[in-house]
Structure formats: C-alpha cells, structure tokens
Amino acid sequence: MFLIQPGSTPLREGDSLQFVFGGQFLRIPAGVQADVEIEMELVGRKGGTVSFSHDLILDRRQQYLRTGRLGVGQTVRIRYTVVSQVVYEGVELRFWVEAVNMSGLEIVTKTARINMSSSKPTDLPYGLTEYEFQITRVQE
C-alpha cells in the first residue's frame, strides 16, 4: 500500500513546516509483519536544503524517528520492519520537511509504501528492525 503515490511535491515558500505524507491511521493486526520502505529525493534548479523528519506512531506514541538534512540532488532511503505481537490501532507514518531554503524546491517520492503480511514465529523478533537509513547523492 502506498503512503503517497510516487511523484513530485512542490515545497511551498514561506511555510516553515510541510507534511509530505501522514494521517493514515492504519491498523496492524497481531502476528503481522509490516515492511516500510521510503525513498525521497530533493530537486531544484538553484540549489537549496531542507531538514526532514520521518516517524512512526504506534498506539499514539512515537516509536521511531529519523531526521536529517537534504541538499538538492540528495536522496534519503529508509527501510524497516515492524512485527506485531498485539494489535496496533491508529498507526501513522509521517514524513515532513522544515524550511532551510525551500524556494523552488520539490520532494520527489520514489517510493513510500507499507506492505503487510503474516509473520511466522521464526522470522523476525517482535518490534521494530531497521535495515537502512542512508542519505546519498543521486548519480548523474
């Protein structure tokens, strides 16, 4: 399931904080493995930077948070899995940017998805397992 469709989101000049996605309020049943994959790129003609944040809310508590800075031409890639032992209600995954210099910039969503499947007891431990949090320059 997409958290946001792949594509471009123009960043509004003058906004100090802008959500790119959030507000899903999903339900993760007990015994389910939820795989999250996010890849976002900052593009713009004149350069610029933004601060970004991604978090995961389970049972109204922030369980995971990653922050950083992206310059034009950089990509952030985040991958993790949540294996539920109990039912999680109101699950929310959010990604937002904060102004450093947002004039003429866009966030390009390459992927932002969550895939849920049955978990086997021998797969992963219950809770959150992070696989990747990386900021790289896009190869030209």
N, C-alpha and C positions, 0 to 999 in steps of 0.2 A: 504494500500500500504506500502510495506517495504521501509524504508530509507536505510537499509542494511540488507541482509539476516542474520538470526541467525547463529552464528558460531564464530570462533576464528580468531583474527587478531594479528599476531606476531608484537611486537614493535621493531623497528629497533634501535639497539645500535648505538649511535653516532648522531642520529637525535635529535635536540633539540625540535622540534615540529612535530607531526604526526597527520594528519587528519584520523579519523576512518570512518566518512561519511560526506558528504556535496555535494554541487554542483547540487542540484535537479532542481532549478529554476521552481517551480510549480506555478500554477495559482489557486487561491481560489476565486470562483465567489461570488458575493454579495448574502447574505442570506444563506450562507453555514456555518455549524459548522465543524471545523477541530479538531479532538481529537488526541493528540500526547501522545505516551507512549514510554518511553525509559528505558531499564534496562541493565546495563553493569556491568560485574564483572572483577576484576583484578586477574589473576592467574600467578603463577610462583613457581619454586621449591625452590629457595633460599631466598625468601622474596623480598622486594623492594616496592617502592612507585612511583606514578606519580601524577602530577597535571592534572586535567581535566577541560574542559570548554564545555558547550553546549549553543548555541544561536539560536535565530530565527530572520531572516531578513525579514522584510516586506517593500516593496517599497524602497529598498536599505538602510533601516535604521534598526539598531539593536533594536528590541523591547523587547527582553527577553534574559537574560544572567544568567546562574548559573555556579559557579565554586567550586572546592573543591580538596581534596586530597584523593586518594585511595591507601590503602595498599593491599598487597596480601591477598586474602580471603574476601575482602570487595566488596560490590555491591552498585551502585548508581541507584536509581529509580526516574524518573522524569515523571510527568503526568500533562498535562494542555490542555485547550481547547481555540481555537480562533473562535469567531463568527464574521463573516464579514458583515459589513453594506455596504461596497463598494467592488469593485473587487480589489484583491491584485495580482499584477504581480511579477514575479521574486522572489517568496517566497523560501527561503533557510533555511534548518535546518542543523546545523553542530555540530559535536562532535569531539574534538581533545584532545590529551594529550601532556604534556610537560615533558621533562626529569627531573626526580629527580634521579632515578636509574632504567633504563629500560632494563638492561641486563637480558635476559632470561624470559622476561615478555610477557604476552599476554592479550589483552582485549577480553573477551567473550561477544558477543552480545546475550543476552537472548531474547530481543525484542527491535525493533526500528521501529516504524510504525506511519503513519498518516492515519486516517480514516475520510473521508469527507461525510457529509450527509446534507440534507436540514434542516434548522433551523426554528423553529416555534417562532413567536414573544414572546410567553410566556415561552420559555425555559430559556436560559441564557442571560445575558446582552451582548451587543456588546463589542468586545475587547477580552482581554485575562483573563482567570480564571485559576489560578494554584491550583492543587489538592494535589500534592505531590512532595517534593524534600527531599530525605532521603538517607543517607549512612548507610548501615548496614553490619555487619559481616555475612558471609554465615554460615548457620548452618551445622555442620558436622555430 
